[in-house]
Amino acid sequence: MTIGKKIEHLRTGELVLHCVQVEVFQIIDDGLKMSGHGTIKINNAGTIYMEFICTTSENVPHKLFSERLPKDPLNKEHQLYLRAKTISGDVYVSDGFSIQINMNSSNPPVHHYIFLSSVNCCSTAEPHQSKDGNYLYCEFAEHFNIPANKANSVVSSLGHESLSRDQTVLEMDGYSISMVKKLDYTEVRVTGCFDPEELLQCLKFYIGFSSASMPQFVYMLKRVGENKQEIISSIVNKQKLQLASSPMVGSIGDKKYRDSVYHYKLLDNIISLRKKNPRQFESIYSQWERVWYSFQSKNSIMILTLSVAIEGLLNDIYIPAIKVKQNNLELEAEIKKVKRQIKTLELTDDQRSRILGSVSYWKNITASKALDYLIEQDVITSADKKLWQELRNESAHPKVREDNLAKERLEREKVSSCLNLFHKIVLNTLAFSGPIWILQAVKEPVCAELIHTEILN
């Protein structure tokens, strides 16, 4: 390991990497080239940055005033790259960042601050041949609420030994996952035959959805065969303490669910959906992510995001499946009959076209009709739909008003209750059955049993 040796400093934000050789460049012809030395650090907000002293430069635009490069960050041809070599000989690379240049940038030496989203260590490592297959290790400091199923003993410096139930070990198909909750952070280890990229996304969703948090992996070590990759990433420190809402019950005394298998099964179902139907997984993952971030904003943003997220899940996942199931031959026959009658009327071509289009719309399944179908199948309740319609109308037709604490609290409780609908749709997509929290306006959440209803297959 390279970063691994200094991982304690990384956790506390005190990591400092002194770089004796630094290159900032573009790979296009006549692209910008800068070289010099610098230091990689982490600021109080959790952002990784390099304090760069440029000693030589080529093809730096002459600018009278300050300007950020690249001008078009979405154009990969103009992308900036960084390569740095530390005192110890380790090599770190990064890309996708920007740099501020001014009239002094073309006349070095000059000082630059470069903010980086992540830094990848690409130092040559000794070939690693393991019978255990691939390996993944990552750390994050956000809230963690996965039921533990293994206890570990801890021995203090005075020789006292204590037992703590702080680890979750899951044996999957061909690989093993270990999640350990430390005092200030959580570590995740995976060994065996698996795809690190695919599994990492599934783990983030499982941990975040279950814990009402948004995990930020500050450190990651991936090993596939003989290839090893170490990554440190910028995070938002204030996000460590931010929570949204989760329907998952961490532990329960009921004999049927006491062993928490229902909880661990959710991860298995997430991984299965990711493999079988990546589009459905991407839909629930991205909508959950947006809803989570909206909870850190104003009530109006929460209402808009949540109502649209529910409609998005229906359009992406459930409406296509309902269309296949509801092959209404009687409705088709009625539509054809009405169309024949319309064609006999004395109308202009434009009028006839509009009316025929309206009749064809009868067989379309709207979000409201899809919710009615889910109510018939006992996936959701009529109260869930009613609350969603209220919030959807409020977000579509907002009014100017003056809020007070009482109104804000009531509105937030309504939004929290509407989360029941969002959570049920997500969990039903993941074929989940088990205890969940049902949120209630102005009342404490209640624990209820959710039974999966097969609709999508």
Beta strands, then each sheet from edge to edge (+ up, - down):
strand 1: 17-25
strand 2: 33-42
strand 3: 48-58
strand 4: 67-69
strand 5: 81-86
strand 6: 91-95
strand 7: 99-101
strand 8: 110-116
strand 9: 118-121
strand 10: 134-140
strand 11: 150-155
strand 12: 161-171
strand 13: 175-181
strand 14: 186-192
strand 15: 219-224
strand 16: 227-233
strand 17: 434-440
strand 18: 443-450
sheet 1: 8+ 3- 2+ 1- 5+ 6- 9+ 16- 15+ 10- 14+ 13- 12+ 11-
sheet 2: 4+ 7-
sheet 3: 17+ 18-
end
